[in-house]
Amino acid sequence: MTTTTFETERAYGARRTIGQAIPYILLCLSVLPILLGYAWIIIATFSYRTEGLKPVDAQGNFGGFTLQNWSFLNDPAVWNAALNSFLIAVSMVIGVGFVSSLTGYALSRMNFRGRKGFLGTTMILHAFKPEMLLIAIFQVLLFIGGLPLLGDWIGFNTVGGVALVMITLELPLGVWLMKGFFDNLSWDMERAALIDGASRFRVWWEIIIPQIKPGLAALAIFTFITGWNAYLVPFTFTIGAKAANLPVLLNQFSGDTSLASWNAVAALGMFQLIPIIIFFIFTQEMLLNIYSGGSKGGT
């Protein structure tokens, strides 16, 4: 090999390496602001105050590390709000997942009168912003609240009422998402089970659902995060601390009528973020398998 040929191949290899590195460099630059934001939150939660990313004490010297920002863990109101957030999020995962999977299966596999109109109406409902429906939802919750027994659980100023509203608002997206997963499944196993005499519900539960576990995991993550971080609906339809969730309590920590300790607010925000991270860790394997072949089935 001549010197000229060696230098040419070396230059080509260098250009190819640079070309392969450019996407990674751009990706790192795009996520850098997000990483810096998370770095600030972690530093701020364990420091007296911060100057940028630098933790400082009361005199402005480097240091000032403290656990005082986490003193809210001794407040029963915080744990009550965390429980309310958890109940809303879990109710959304169960309610939206169950109803969306049933509805999506029916829309994907059955040809019934009004099917196209129902699909179009569902898409229109998804286009409505919650702000447009607040007064109507308020009237409905007040009516439900006046009903015996039922009103104590899903009426106005109840966790159940907030969860019911959140489930209703999230259903259009869930139905369309589940329908897309059902459309990509093969009919072979389903037809064989129906020919053997299995009911539609049994086919849905024992054959179809195991094949769309990645889709259910994706929907569960979306709905859990939406329910856990919900602010507008809980803030509008709850009074006081009885049914308040963590975002509403976090807003009270940074109210306009008093000086806010932003490091304490950051600590509460980190506390709110922990369950989402845990939930994602337990569902990421199914979520990352979301593009596995539907005919082979999910596990």
PAGUSE-679531 format. One record per residue (C-alpha): residue number from 1; x, y, z. Coordinates in nm, 4 decimals, decimal comma, m for minus. Each point is the difference from the previous one (the first is absolute). Layout:
<rec><seq>NUM</seq><u>X</u><v>Y</v><w>Z</w></rec>
...
% end
This chain:
<rec><seq>1</seq><u>0,0000</u><v>0,0000</v><w>0,0000</w></rec>
<rec><seq>2</seq><u>0,1417</u><v>0,3357</v><w>m0,1038</w></rec>
<rec><seq>3</seq><u>0,0264</u><v>0,2986</v><w>0,2297</w></rec>
<rec><seq>4</seq><u>m0,2583</u><v>0,1932</v><w>m0,2031</w></rec>
<rec><seq>5</seq><u>m0,2557</u><v>m0,2817</v><w>0,0236</w></rec>
<rec><seq>6</seq><u>0,0573</u><v>m0,0363</v><w>0,3743</w></rec>
<rec><seq>7</seq><u>m0,0491</u><v>0,3736</v><w>0,0566</w></rec>
<rec><seq>8</seq><u>m0,3176</u><v>m0,0023</v><w>m0,2127</w></rec>
<rec><seq>9</seq><u>m0,1514</u><v>m0,2876</v><w>0,1977</w></rec>
<rec><seq>10</seq><u>0,1021</u><v>0,1655</v><w>0,3245</w></rec>
<rec><seq>11</seq><u>m0,1678</u><v>0,3266</v><w>m0,1016</w></rec>
<rec><seq>12</seq><u>m0,3128</u><v>m0,1906</v><w>m0,1082</w></rec>
<rec><seq>13</seq><u>m0,0089</u><v>m0,1815</v><w>0,3343</w></rec>
<rec><seq>14</seq><u>0,0334</u><v>0,3281</v><w>0,1881</w></rec>
<rec><seq>15</seq><u>m0,2859</u><v>0,1561</v><w>m0,1976</w></rec>
<rec><seq>16</seq><u>m0,2180</u><v>m0,3056</v><w>0,0601</w></rec>
<rec><seq>17</seq><u>0,0740</u><v>0,0129</v><w>0,3743</w></rec>
<rec><seq>18</seq><u>m0,0881</u><v>0,3687</v><w>0,0119</w></rec>
<rec><seq>19</seq><u>m0,3200</u><v>m0,0644</v><w>m0,1968</w></rec>
<rec><seq>20</seq><u>m0,1017</u><v>m0,2746</v><w>0,2409</w></rec>
<rec><seq>21</seq><u>0,0813</u><v>0,2186</v><w>0,3008</w></rec>
<rec><seq>22</seq><u>m0,2052</u><v>0,3016</v><w>m0,1139</w></rec>
<rec><seq>23</seq><u>m0,3428</u><v>m0,1508</v><w>0,0927</w></rec>
<rec><seq>24</seq><u>0,1280</u><v>m0,0893</v><w>0,3473</w></rec>
<rec><seq>25</seq><u>0,1445</u><v>0,3478</v><w>0,0464</w></rec>
<rec><seq>26</seq><u>m0,3284</u><v>0,1603</v><w>m0,1040</w></rec>
<rec><seq>27</seq><u>m0,1900</u><v>m0,2350</v><w>0,2326</w></rec>
<rec><seq>28</seq><u>0,2259</u><v>0,0900</v><w>0,2928</w></rec>
<rec><seq>29</seq><u>m0,0400</u><v>0,3718</v><w>m0,0708</w></rec>
<rec><seq>30</seq><u>m0,3794</u><v>m0,0311</v><w>m0,0208</w></rec>
<rec><seq>31</seq><u>m0,0322</u><v>m0,1794</v><w>0,3364</w></rec>
<rec><seq>32</seq><u>0,2632</u><v>0,2119</v><w>0,1760</w></rec>
<rec><seq>33</seq><u>m0,2507</u><v>0,2654</v><w>0,1242</w></rec>
<rec><seq>34</seq><u>m0,2208</u><v>m0,2774</v><w>0,1399</w></rec>
<rec><seq>35</seq><u>0,2940</u><v>m0,1644</v><w>0,1752</w></rec>
<rec><seq>36</seq><u>0,1083</u><v>0,3354</v><w>0,1444</w></rec>
<rec><seq>37</seq><u>m0,3537</u><v>0,0548</v><w>0,1292</w></rec>
<rec><seq>38</seq><u>m0,0035</u><v>m0,3369</v><w>0,1761</w></rec>
<rec><seq>39</seq><u>0,3498</u><v>0,0641</v><w>0,1347</w></rec>
<rec><seq>40</seq><u>m0,1179</u><v>0,3289</v><w>0,1506</w></rec>
<rec><seq>41</seq><u>m0,3014</u><v>m0,1688</v><w>0,1616</w></rec>
<rec><seq>42</seq><u>0,2182</u><v>m0,2664</v><w>0,1614</w></rec>
<rec><seq>43</seq><u>0,2529</u><v>0,2558</v><w>0,1259</w></rec>
<rec><seq>44</seq><u>m0,2666</u><v>0,2450</v><w>0,1192</w></rec>
<rec><seq>45</seq><u>m0,1908</u><v>m0,2595</v><w>0,2012</w></rec>
<rec><seq>46</seq><u>0,3044</u><v>m0,0664</v><w>0,2201</w></rec>
<rec><seq>47</seq><u>0,1367</u><v>0,3532</v><w>0,0363</w></rec>
<rec><seq>48</seq><u>m0,0878</u><v>0,3154</v><w>0,1910</w></rec>
<rec><seq>49</seq><u>m0,0119</u><v>0,2012</v><w>m0,3213</w></rec>
<rec><seq>50</seq><u>0,1642</u><v>m0,0047</v><w>m0,3425</w></rec>
<rec><seq>51</seq><u>0,1746</u><v>0,2377</v><w>m0,2358</w></rec>
<rec><seq>52</seq><u>m0,0558</u><v>m0,1709</v><w>m0,3299</w></rec>
<rec><seq>53</seq><u>0,1224</u><v>m0,3550</v><w>0,0574</w></rec>
<rec><seq>54</seq><u>0,2234</u><v>0,1050</v><w>0,2909</w></rec>
<rec><seq>55</seq><u>m0,1340</u><v>m0,0813</v><w>0,3500</w></rec>
<rec><seq>56</seq><u>0,0756</u><v>0,2752</v><w>0,2510</w></rec>
<rec><seq>57</seq><u>m0,0678</u><v>0,0675</v><w>0,3659</w></rec>
<rec><seq>58</seq><u>m0,1527</u><v>0,3100</v><w>0,1613</w></rec>
<rec><seq>59</seq><u>0,3304</u><v>0,1890</v><w>m0,0350</w></rec>
<rec><seq>60</seq><u>0,0331</u><v>m0,0843</v><w>m0,3696</w></rec>
<rec><seq>61</seq><u>0,2814</u><v>m0,2497</v><w>0,0466</w></rec>
<rec><seq>62</seq><u>0,0063</u><v>m0,3329</v><w>m0,1796</w></rec>
<rec><seq>63</seq><u>m0,1883</u><v>m0,2689</v><w>0,1940</w></rec>
<rec><seq>64</seq><u>m0,3130</u><v>0,0506</v><w>0,2046</w></rec>
<rec><seq>65</seq><u>m0,1173</u><v>m0,3584</v><w>m0,0450</w></rec>
<rec><seq>66</seq><u>m0,3059</u><v>m0,0790</v><w>0,2094</w></rec>
<rec><seq>67</seq><u>m0,2997</u><v>m0,2318</v><w>0,0323</w></rec>
<rec><seq>68</seq><u>m0,2226</u><v>0,2808</v><w>0,1245</w></rec>
<rec><seq>69</seq><u>m0,1694</u><v>0,0267</v><w>m0,3394</w></rec>
<rec><seq>70</seq><u>m0,1444</u><v>m0,3489</v><w>0,0559</w></rec>
<rec><seq>71</seq><u>m0,1662</u><v>0,0945</v><w>0,3283</w></rec>
<rec><seq>72</seq><u>m0,3351</u><v>m0,0059</v><w>m0,1810</w></rec>
<rec><seq>73</seq><u>0,0101</u><v>m0,3806</v><w>0,0339</w></rec>
<rec><seq>74</seq><u>m0,1160</u><v>0,0520</v><w>0,3590</w></rec>
<rec><seq>75</seq><u>m0,3120</u><v>0,1824</v><w>m0,1217</w></rec>
<rec><seq>76</seq><u>m0,3075</u><v>m0,2296</v><w>m0,0149</w></rec>
<rec><seq>77</seq><u>m0,1505</u><v>0,2248</v><w>m0,2699</w></rec>
<rec><seq>78</seq><u>0,2825</u><v>m0,0952</v><w>m0,2392</w></rec>
<rec><seq>79</seq><u>m0,0622</u><v>m0,3724</v><w>0,0470</w></rec>
<rec><seq>80</seq><u>m0,3737</u><v>0,0516</v><w>m0,0382</w></rec>
<rec><seq>81</seq><u>0,0616</u><v>0,1873</v><w>m0,3264</w></rec>
<rec><seq>82</seq><u>0,2393</u><v>m0,2754</v><w>m0,1161</w></rec>
<rec><seq>83</seq><u>m0,2662</u><v>m0,2616</v><w>0,0752</w></rec>
<rec><seq>84</seq><u>m0,2581</u><v>0,2003</v><w>m0,1951</w></rec>
<rec><seq>85</seq><u>0,2390</u><v>0,0293</v><w>m0,2970</w></rec>
<rec><seq>86</seq><u>0,0668</u><v>m0,3738</v><w>0,0143</w></rec>
<rec><seq>87</seq><u>m0,3704</u><v>m0,0869</v><w>0,0136</w></rec>
<rec><seq>88</seq><u>m0,0761</u><v>0,2271</v><w>m0,2952</w></rec>
<rec><seq>89</seq><u>0,2892</u><v>m0,1410</v><w>m0,2052</w></rec>
<rec><seq>90</seq><u>m0,0794</u><v>m0,3657</v><w>0,0766</w></rec>
<rec><seq>91</seq><u>m0,3706</u><v>0,0564</v><w>m0,0679</w></rec>
<rec><seq>92</seq><u>0,0920</u><v>0,1450</v><w>m0,3384</w></rec>
<rec><seq>93</seq><u>0,2301</u><v>m0,2924</v><w>m0,0841</w></rec>
<rec><seq>94</seq><u>m0,2711</u><v>m0,2545</v><w>0,0848</w></rec>
<rec><seq>95</seq><u>m0,3000</u><v>0,1903</v><w>m0,1352</w></rec>
<rec><seq>96</seq><u>0,1529</u><v>0,1284</v><w>m0,3235</w></rec>
<rec><seq>97</seq><u>0,1833</u><v>m0,3272</v><w>m0,0655</w></rec>
<rec><seq>98</seq><u>m0,3069</u><v>m0,2196</v><w>0,0502</w></rec>
<rec><seq>99</seq><u>m0,2513</u><v>0,2124</v><w>m0,1895</w></rec>
<rec><seq>100</seq><u>0,2415</u><v>0,0923</v><w>m0,2809</w></rec>
<rec><seq>101</seq><u>0,1057</u><v>m0,3603</v><w>m0,0598</w></rec>
<rec><seq>102</seq><u>m0,3614</u><v>m0,1176</v><w>m0,0181</w></rec>
<rec><seq>103</seq><u>m0,1099</u><v>0,2893</v><w>m0,2200</w></rec>
<rec><seq>104</seq><u>0,3086</u><v>m0,0169</v><w>m0,2215</w></rec>
<rec><seq>105</seq><u>m0,0535</u><v>m0,3726</v><w>m0,0525</w></rec>
<rec><seq>106</seq><u>m0,3639</u><v>0,0507</v><w>m0,0989</w></rec>
<rec><seq>107</seq><u>0,0877</u><v>0,2820</v><w>m0,2400</w></rec>
<rec><seq>108</seq><u>0,2829</u><v>m0,2004</v><w>m0,1562</w></rec>
<rec><seq>109</seq><u>m0,1668</u><v>m0,3406</v><w>m0,0330</w></rec>
<rec><seq>110</seq><u>m0,3737</u><v>0,0651</v><w>m0,0329</w></rec>
<rec><seq>111</seq><u>m0,1883</u><v>0,1753</v><w>m0,2801</w></rec>
<rec><seq>112</seq><u>m0,3120</u><v>0,1432</v><w>0,1627</w></rec>
<rec><seq>113</seq><u>m0,2387</u><v>0,2825</v><w>m0,0854</w></rec>
<rec><seq>114</seq><u>0,1390</u><v>0,3417</v><w>0,0912</w></rec>
<rec><seq>115</seq><u>0,3596</u><v>m0,1197</v><w>0,0311</w></rec>
<rec><seq>116</seq><u>0,1516</u><v>0,2726</v><w>m0,2198</w></rec>
<rec><seq>117</seq><u>m0,2114</u><v>0,2662</v><w>0,1638</w></rec>
<rec><seq>118</seq><u>0,1130</u><v>m0,1163</v><w>0,3446</w></rec>
<rec><seq>119</seq><u>0,3642</u><v>0,0156</v><w>m0,1085</w></rec>
<rec><seq>120</seq><u>m0,0437</u><v>0,3508</v><w>m0,1366</w></rec>
<rec><seq>121</seq><u>m0,1816</u><v>0,1153</v><w>0,3145</w></rec>
<rec><seq>122</seq><u>0,2755</u><v>m0,1438</v><w>0,2170</w></rec>
<rec><seq>123</seq><u>0,2607</u><v>0,1973</v><w>m0,1921</w></rec>
<rec><seq>124</seq><u>m0,2069</u><v>0,3174</v><w>0,0342</w></rec>
<rec><seq>125</seq><u>m0,0311</u><v>m0,0532</v><w>0,3755</w></rec>
<rec><seq>126</seq><u>0,3765</u><v>m0,0336</v><w>0,0253</w></rec>
<rec><seq>127</seq><u>0,0355</u><v>0,3419</v><w>m0,1638</w></rec>
<rec><seq>128</seq><u>m0,1955</u><v>0,1688</v><w>0,2808</w></rec>
<rec><seq>129</seq><u>0,2179</u><v>0,1651</v><w>0,2624</w></rec>
<rec><seq>130</seq><u>m0,0909</u><v>m0,0641</v><w>0,3655</w></rec>
<rec><seq>131</seq><u>m0,0300</u><v>0,3766</v><w>0,0497</w></rec>
<rec><seq>132</seq><u>m0,2998</u><v>0,0045</v><w>m0,2372</w></rec>
<rec><seq>133</seq><u>m0,1871</u><v>m0,2579</v><w>0,2083</w></rec>
<rec><seq>134</seq><u>0,0669</u><v>0,1208</v><w>0,3550</w></rec>
<rec><seq>135</seq><u>m0,3429</u><v>0,1530</v><w>0,0596</w></rec>
<rec><seq>136</seq><u>m0,1847</u><v>m0,2987</v><w>m0,1479</w></rec>
<rec><seq>137</seq><u>0,2126</u><v>m0,2434</v><w>0,2027</w></rec>
<rec><seq>138</seq><u>m0,0611</u><v>0,2072</v><w>0,3128</w></rec>
<rec><seq>139</seq><u>m0,3765</u><v>m0,0277</v><w>m0,0468</w></rec>
<rec><seq>140</seq><u>0,0232</u><v>m0,3756</v><w>m0,0558</w></rec>
<rec><seq>141</seq><u>0,2108</u><v>m0,0530</v><w>0,3118</w></rec>
<rec><seq>142</seq><u>m0,2397</u><v>0,2115</v><w>0,2050</w></rec>
<rec><seq>143</seq><u>m0,2903</u><v>m0,2147</v><w>m0,1235</w></rec>
<rec><seq>144</seq><u>0,1849</u><v>m0,3227</v><w>0,0817</w></rec>
<rec><seq>145</seq><u>0,0947</u><v>0,1417</v><w>0,3390</w></rec>
<rec><seq>146</seq><u>m0,3691</u><v>0,0340</v><w>0,0849</w></rec>
<rec><seq>147</seq><u>m0,0665</u><v>m0,3699</v><w>m0,0578</w></rec>
<rec><seq>148</seq><u>m0,0103</u><v>m0,2224</v><w>0,3100</w></rec>
<rec><seq>149</seq><u>0,3127</u><v>m0,2104</v><w>0,0658</w></rec>
<rec><seq>150</seq><u>0,1366</u><v>0,0532</v><w>m0,3515</w></rec>
<rec><seq>151</seq><u>0,0547</u><v>0,3708</v><w>0,0585</w></rec>
<rec><seq>152</seq><u>0,2328</u><v>m0,0643</v><w>0,2929</w></rec>
<rec><seq>153</seq><u>0,2398</u><v>m0,1889</v><w>m0,2275</w></rec>
<rec><seq>154</seq><u>m0,0052</u><v>0,1629</v><w>m0,3455</w></rec>
<rec><seq>155</seq><u>m0,1639</u><v>0,3369</v><w>0,0580</w></rec>
<rec><seq>156</seq><u>0,1444</u><v>0,3493</v><w>0,0270</w></rec>
<rec><seq>157</seq><u>0,3049</u><v>0,0402</v><w>0,2272</w></rec>
<rec><seq>158</seq><u>0,0787</u><v>m0,3732</v><w>0,0034</w></rec>
<rec><seq>159</seq><u>0,2970</u><v>m0,1944</v><w>m0,1309</w></rec>
<rec><seq>160</seq><u>m0,2387</u><v>m0,2323</v><w>m0,1823</w></rec>
<rec><seq>161</seq><u>m0,1641</u><v>0,2943</v><w>m0,1765</w></rec>
<rec><seq>162</seq><u>0,3375</u><v>0,1306</v><w>m0,1180</w></rec>
<rec><seq>163</seq><u>0,1010</u><v>m0,3492</v><w>m0,1155</w></rec>
<rec><seq>164</seq><u>m0,3291</u><v>m0,0411</v><w>m0,1874</w></rec>
<rec><seq>165</seq><u>0,0508</u><v>0,3280</v><w>m0,1854</w></rec>
<rec><seq>166</seq><u>0,3629</u><v>m0,0836</v><w>m0,0830</w></rec>
<rec><seq>167</seq><u>m0,0964</u><v>m0,3452</v><w>m0,1298</w></rec>
<rec><seq>168</seq><u>m0,2694</u><v>0,1507</v><w>m0,2212</w></rec>
<rec><seq>169</seq><u>0,2358</u><v>0,2597</v><w>m0,1452</w></rec>
<rec><seq>170</seq><u>0,2692</u><v>m0,2610</v><w>m0,0731</w></rec>
<rec><seq>171</seq><u>m0,2264</u><v>m0,2645</v><w>m0,1543</w></rec>
<rec><seq>172</seq><u>m0,0019</u><v>0,1346</v><w>m0,3601</w></rec>
<rec><seq>173</seq><u>0,3788</u><v>m0,0233</v><w>m0,0245</w></rec>
<rec><seq>174</seq><u>m0,0015</u><v>m0,3428</v><w>0,1648</w></rec>
<rec><seq>175</seq><u>m0,2651</u><v>m0,1345</v><w>m0,2379</w></rec>
<rec><seq>176</seq><u>0,1874</u><v>0,1119</v><w>m0,3104</w></rec>
<rec><seq>177</seq><u>0,3317</u><v>m0,1279</v><w>0,1341</w></rec>
<rec><seq>178</seq><u>m0,1421</u><v>m0,3429</v><w>0,0830</w></rec>
<rec><seq>179</seq><u>m0,1825</u><v>m0,0233</v><w>m0,3324</w></rec>
<rec><seq>180</seq><u>0,3303</u><v>0,0534</v><w>m0,1789</w></rec>
<rec><seq>181</seq><u>0,1593</u><v>m0,2890</v><w>0,1872</w></rec>
<rec><seq>182</seq><u>m0,2963</u><v>m0,2306</v><w>m0,0675</w></rec>
<rec><seq>183</seq><u>0,0089</u><v>0,0889</v><w>m0,3715</w></rec>
<rec><seq>184</seq><u>0,3589</u><v>m0,1287</v><w>m0,0207</w></rec>
<rec><seq>185</seq><u>m0,0823</u><v>m0,3430</v><w>0,1444</w></rec>
<rec><seq>186</seq><u>m0,0498</u><v>m0,3073</v><w>m0,2145</w></rec>
<rec><seq>187</seq><u>m0,3487</u><v>m0,1531</v><w>m0,0202</w></rec>
<rec><seq>188</seq><u>0,1261</u><v>m0,3599</v><w>m0,0161</w></rec>
<rec><seq>189</seq><u>0,0016</u><v>m0,0937</v><w>0,3693</w></rec>
<rec><seq>190</seq><u>m0,3180</u><v>0,1965</v><w>0,0639</w></rec>
<rec><seq>191</seq><u>m0,1939</u><v>m0,1706</v><w>m0,2804</w></rec>
<rec><seq>192</seq><u>0,1205</u><v>m0,3422</v><w>0,1134</w></rec>
<rec><seq>193</seq><u>m0,1211</u><v>0,0705</v><w>0,3553</w></rec>
<rec><seq>194</seq><u>m0,3389</u><v>0,1254</v><w>m0,1219</w></rec>
<rec><seq>195</seq><u>m0,0434</u><v>m0,3084</v><w>m0,2198</w></rec>
<rec><seq>196</seq><u>0,0757</u><v>m0,2185</v><w>0,3037</w></rec>
<rec><seq>197</seq><u>m0,2879</u><v>0,1654</v><w>0,1833</w></rec>
<rec><seq>198</seq><u>0,1762</u><v>0,2600</v><w>0,2169</w></rec>
<rec><seq>199</seq><u>m0,1976</u><v>0,3121</v><w>0,0844</w></rec>
<rec><seq>200</seq><u>0,1081</u><v>0,3450</v><w>m0,1114</w></rec>
<rec><seq>201</seq><u>0,0878</u><v>0,0976</v><w>0,3563</w></rec>
<rec><seq>202</seq><u>0,2109</u><v>m0,3105</v><w>0,0504</w></rec>
<rec><seq>203</seq><u>0,1814</u><v>0,0608</v><w>m0,3291</w></rec>
<rec><seq>204</seq><u>0,0636</u><v>0,3599</v><w>0,1033</w></rec>
<rec><seq>205</seq><u>0,1278</u><v>m0,0933</v><w>0,3459</w></rec>
<rec><seq>206</seq><u>0,2019</u><v>m0,3182</v><w>m0,0670</w></rec>
<rec><seq>207</seq><u>0,1277</u><v>0,0508</v><w>m0,3559</w></rec>
<rec><seq>208</seq><u>m0,0057</u><v>0,3664</v><w>m0,0968</w></rec>
<rec><seq>209</seq><u>0,1036</u><v>0,1763</v><w>0,3231</w></rec>
<rec><seq>210</seq><u>0,3251</u><v>m0,2027</v><w>0,0434</w></rec>
<rec><seq>211</seq><u>0,1052</u><v>0,1124</v><w>m0,3490</w></rec>
<rec><seq>212</seq><u>m0,0378</u><v>0,3731</v><w>0,0690</w></rec>
<rec><seq>213</seq><u>0,1743</u><v>0,0231</v><w>0,3364</w></rec>
<rec><seq>214</seq><u>0,2490</u><v>0,2568</v><w>m0,1398</w></rec>
<rec><seq>215</seq><u>m0,2949</u><v>0,2151</v><w>m0,1087</w></rec>
<rec><seq>216</seq><u>m0,1639</u><v>m0,0323</v><w>0,3389</w></rec>
<rec><seq>217</seq><u>0,3311</u><v>0,0932</v><w>0,1637</w></rec>
<rec><seq>218</seq><u>0,0270</u><v>0,3100</v><w>m0,2189</w></rec>
<rec><seq>219</seq><u>m0,3575</u><v>0,1031</v><w>0,0797</w></rec>
<rec><seq>220</seq><u>0,0573</u><v>m0,0709</v><w>0,3704</w></rec>
<rec><seq>221</seq><u>0,3065</u><v>0,2234</v><w>0,0088</w></rec>
<rec><seq>222</seq><u>m0,1769</u><v>0,2840</v><w>m0,1823</w></rec>
<rec><seq>223</seq><u>m0,3073</u><v>m0,0174</v><w>0,2228</w></rec>
<rec><seq>224</seq><u>0,1985</u><v>m0,0410</v><w>0,3219</w></rec>
<rec><seq>225</seq><u>0,2142</u><v>0,3048</v><w>m0,0761</w></rec>
<rec><seq>226</seq><u>m0,3083</u><v>0,1994</v><w>m0,1019</w></rec>
<rec><seq>227</seq><u>m0,1852</u><v>m0,0958</v><w>0,3172</w></rec>
<rec><seq>228</seq><u>0,2974</u><v>0,0483</v><w>0,2294</w></rec>
<rec><seq>229</seq><u>0,0805</u><v>0,3447</v><w>m0,1426</w></rec>
<rec><seq>230</seq><u>m0,3615</u><v>0,1160</v><w>m0,0393</w></rec>
<rec><seq>231</seq><u>m0,0488</u><v>0,3563</v><w>0,1181</w></rec>
<rec><seq>232</seq><u>m0,2859</u><v>0,1799</v><w>m0,1728</w></rec>
<rec><seq>233</seq><u>m0,2777</u><v>m0,2491</v><w>0,0763</w></rec>
<rec><seq>234</seq><u>0,0984</u><v>m0,0640</v><w>0,3662</w></rec>
<rec><seq>235</seq><u>0,0541</u><v>0,3709</v><w>0,0588</w></rec>
<rec><seq>236</seq><u>m0,3386</u><v>0,0890</v><w>m0,1492</w></rec>
<rec><seq>237</seq><u>m0,2163</u><v>m0,2725</v><w>0,1543</w></rec>
<rec><seq>238</seq><u>0,1474</u><v>m0,0276</v><w>0,3499</w></rec>
<rec><seq>239</seq><u>m0,0106</u><v>0,2321</v><w>0,2988</w></rec>
<rec><seq>240</seq><u>0,2553</u><v>m0,0081</v><w>0,2803</w></rec>
<rec><seq>241</seq><u>0,2402</u><v>m0,2840</v><w>0,0735</w></rec>
<rec><seq>242</seq><u>m0,2542</u><v>m0,2838</v><w>0,0099</w></rec>
<rec><seq>243</seq><u>0,0290</u><v>m0,0984</v><w>m0,3671</w></rec>
<rec><seq>244</seq><u>0,3015</u><v>0,2118</v><w>m0,1034</w></rec>
<rec><seq>245</seq><u>0,2822</u><v>m0,1802</v><w>m0,1792</w></rec>
<rec><seq>246</seq><u>0,3729</u><v>0,0715</v><w>m0,0163</w></rec>
<rec><seq>247</seq><u>m0,0030</u><v>0,2526</v><w>m0,2902</w></rec>
<rec><seq>248</seq><u>m0,2662</u><v>0,2044</v><w>0,1804</w></rec>
<rec><seq>249</seq><u>0,2037</u><v>m0,0152</v><w>0,3219</w></rec>
<rec><seq>250</seq><u>0,3138</u><v>0,0940</v><w>m0,1937</w></rec>
<rec><seq>251</seq><u>m0,1793</u><v>0,3084</v><w>m0,1307</w></rec>
<rec><seq>252</seq><u>m0,0789</u><v>0,0977</v><w>0,3591</w></rec>
<rec><seq>253</seq><u>0,3689</u><v>m0,0282</v><w>0,0869</w></rec>
<rec><seq>254</seq><u>0,0808</u><v>0,2611</v><w>m0,2645</w></rec>
<rec><seq>255</seq><u>m0,2965</u><v>0,2291</v><w>0,0551</w></rec>
<rec><seq>256</seq><u>0,0034</u><v>0,3683</v><w>m0,0870</w></rec>
<rec><seq>257</seq><u>m0,0958</u><v>0,1162</v><w>0,3494</w></rec>
<rec><seq>258</seq><u>0,3191</u><v>m0,1174</v><w>0,1720</w></rec>
<rec><seq>259</seq><u>0,3683</u><v>m0,0354</v><w>m0,0767</w></rec>
<rec><seq>260</seq><u>0,0762</u><v>m0,3403</v><w>m0,1504</w></rec>
<rec><seq>261</seq><u>0,2914</u><v>m0,2161</v><w>0,1074</w></rec>
<rec><seq>262</seq><u>0,0880</u><v>m0,1277</v><w>m0,3450</w></rec>
<rec><seq>263</seq><u>0,2321</u><v>m0,2648</v><w>0,1372</w></rec>
<rec><seq>264</seq><u>m0,2891</u><v>m0,1407</v><w>0,2043</w></rec>
<rec><seq>265</seq><u>m0,2199</u><v>0,0205</v><w>m0,3093</w></rec>
<rec><seq>266</seq><u>0,2684</u><v>m0,1899</v><w>m0,1940</w></rec>
<rec><seq>267</seq><u>0,0067</u><v>m0,2670</v><w>0,2719</w></rec>
<rec><seq>268</seq><u>m0,3763</u><v>m0,0438</v><w>m0,0207</w></rec>
<rec><seq>269</seq><u>0,0268</u><v>m0,0157</v><w>m0,3787</w></rec>
<rec><seq>270</seq><u>0,2649</u><v>m0,2714</v><w>0,0303</w></rec>
<rec><seq>271</seq><u>m0,2269</u><v>m0,1866</v><w>0,2418</w></rec>
<rec><seq>272</seq><u>m0,2776</u><v>0,0190</v><w>m0,2601</w></rec>
<rec><seq>273</seq><u>0,2351</u><v>m0,1317</v><w>m0,2700</w></rec>
<rec><seq>274</seq><u>0,1150</u><v>m0,3134</v><w>0,1874</w></rec>
<rec><seq>275</seq><u>m0,3174</u><v>m0,2136</v><w>m0,0535</w></rec>
<rec><seq>276</seq><u>0,0052</u><v>0,0726</v><w>m0,3741</w></rec>
<rec><seq>277</seq><u>0,3602</u><v>m0,1223</v><w>m0,0226</w></rec>
<rec><seq>278</seq><u>m0,0876</u><v>m0,3160</v><w>0,1962</w></rec>
<rec><seq>279</seq><u>m0,3067</u><v>m0,0634</v><w>m0,2160</w></rec>
<rec><seq>280</seq><u>0,2035</u><v>0,0413</v><w>m0,3183</w></rec>
<rec><seq>281</seq><u>0,2714</u><v>m0,2397</v><w>0,1240</w></rec>
<rec><seq>282</seq><u>m0,2558</u><v>m0,2784</v><w>0,0467</w></rec>
<rec><seq>283</seq><u>m0,1675</u><v>0,0559</v><w>m0,3381</w></rec>
<rec><seq>284</seq><u>0,2906</u><v>0,1006</v><w>m0,2251</w></rec>
<rec><seq>285</seq><u>0,0690</u><v>m0,3552</v><w>m0,1217</w></rec>
<rec><seq>286</seq><u>m0,3494</u><v>m0,0355</v><w>m0,1438</w></rec>
<rec><seq>287</seq><u>0,0078</u><v>0,3573</v><w>m0,1267</w></rec>
<rec><seq>288</seq><u>0,3287</u><v>m0,0553</v><w>m0,1866</w></rec>
<rec><seq>289</seq><u>m0,1537</u><v>m0,3090</v><w>m0,1643</w></rec>
<rec><seq>290</seq><u>m0,2829</u><v>0,2088</v><w>m0,1403</w></rec>
<rec><seq>291</seq><u>0,1042</u><v>m0,0724</v><w>m0,3600</w></rec>
<rec><seq>292</seq><u>0,0243</u><v>m0,3772</v><w>0,0420</w></rec>
<rec><seq>293</seq><u>m0,2034</u><v>m0,1909</v><w>m0,2548</w></rec>
<rec><seq>294</seq><u>m0,3668</u><v>m0,0321</v><w>0,0918</w></rec>
<rec><seq>295</seq><u>m0,0344</u><v>m0,3402</v><w>m0,1676</w></rec>
<rec><seq>296</seq><u>0,2698</u><v>m0,1430</v><w>0,2258</w></rec>
<rec><seq>297</seq><u>m0,1668</u><v>0,1394</v><w>0,3087</w></rec>
<rec><seq>298</seq><u>0,1409</u><v>0,1868</v><w>0,2975</w></rec>
<rec><seq>299</seq><u>0,1208</u><v>m0,1476</v><w>0,3236</w></rec>
% end
